[in-house]
């Protein structure tokens, strides 16, 4: 069947913005079978498969999409699962627009414009009018396939034969789960050690329910347990056990995928006031502890006027969560919309839900009352100067531009760094000055023999799929070391 020459990808059905801004249910409701097939039919099935090169875990994208075209959805899932241990997660939170879809040939070309009746529109010269084509909705199709499998699968994955080797994985976030899954499929006995009481890492404490339902994460975790992966929660490596003690217990290699949970602040006056908190704490209470419910043990304030400082995906998540708690929310960002590092889709969803944006604005002080509560923030206006080390134009303060914004809560979303606990209790483990573990980019090998690391513990806060890619590379290197292959 020739590919459909529709310029735009099939829209993703979503909750109405006014409705979803009042609940924590998933915003996107997913493709139907017919929608998925229609979108799959847009794929050109390029022989060079550039989209695969854009995927950090190298999913065979054209092959799984071909199965969707044939309505062989389980066949599509089998192809995806050869490369990814968390397809239902990736289909929801990966920045496909800057990875696989960025390289999609369909998104780089143009197709004839058609009228409402499907006839090709022609110009004055008699030739078809061409319009830019969007990339195939790869992420949306991956989500559909994974959800279909989770809803319809009756068989659990077969447990591979034990190969005689034990590996410990520290952290049950996307990097740790990926490493554990890949090793388990090769017959390794893997134990994952998680500091929190629930497995999933940033997938459960950092990403809100309306973007990634926790039931989806737990289903993916159960799939790994079916491969005989043991997950031990409430174990803080560096306190409960050390890396050295893991080796003493018979583990032959250790993978550190403990993430980056240490929040950063601006170090401006007033950060100690009541009503100032990190996005990490705010989201952990909401996502992990269900602080938005009536009977939470770790409630958060339902503040009236909330400022979120930052412009990444975490800032969008915090702002949209505060909105659902009834707040009038403003994202304060020192650059322009064009420089926002958050996914375009998340920014659009935030704007649709009524989140305000104060661009080219930077806080210099947080003000409070005599009881120590936040009352406002003092900001300055900025303008963009020359590019900085990141390649983005550096924001420069405009003199005499101070003004106040009335607020009763300020959420800092300025990034995170790795917790120093593992570093401080593991001799011979070299780290960056800012705390990231030094590891080989291709293998995850660290300065300590038989210790590997990847994900945010190495790079600092990054994307789910990059963390998964690091876990995948480390699993391959560990297997090569222990099996000699």
Secondary structure, DSSP 8 states (H G I E B T S, - for coil): ------SS-----B--HHHHTT--S-SB----HHHHHHHHTT----TT-HHHHT-TT---HHHHHHHHHTT-HHHHHHHHHTT-S-HHHHHHHS-GGGTTGGG-GGGGSEEE-B-TTS-B-B-TTSSB-EEE-----HHHHHHHHHHHHHHH--S--------S-EEEEE--SHHHHHHHHHHHHTT-EEEEE-SSSSTTTHHHHTS-TTTS-HHHHHHHHHHHHHTT-EEE-S--BTTTB-HHHHHHTT-SEEEE-----EE-----BTTTSBTEEEHHHHHHHHHTT-TTSTT-SS-----SEEEEE--SHHHHHHHHHHHHTT-EEEEE-SS-GGG--S-HHHHHHHHHTT-EEE-SEEEEEEEE-TTSBEEEEEEEEEEEEEE-TTSSEEEEE-TT--EEEE-SEEEE-S-EE--THHHHHSTT--B-TTS-B---TTT-B-SSTTEEE-THHHHSS--HHHHHHHHHHHHHHHHHHHH--
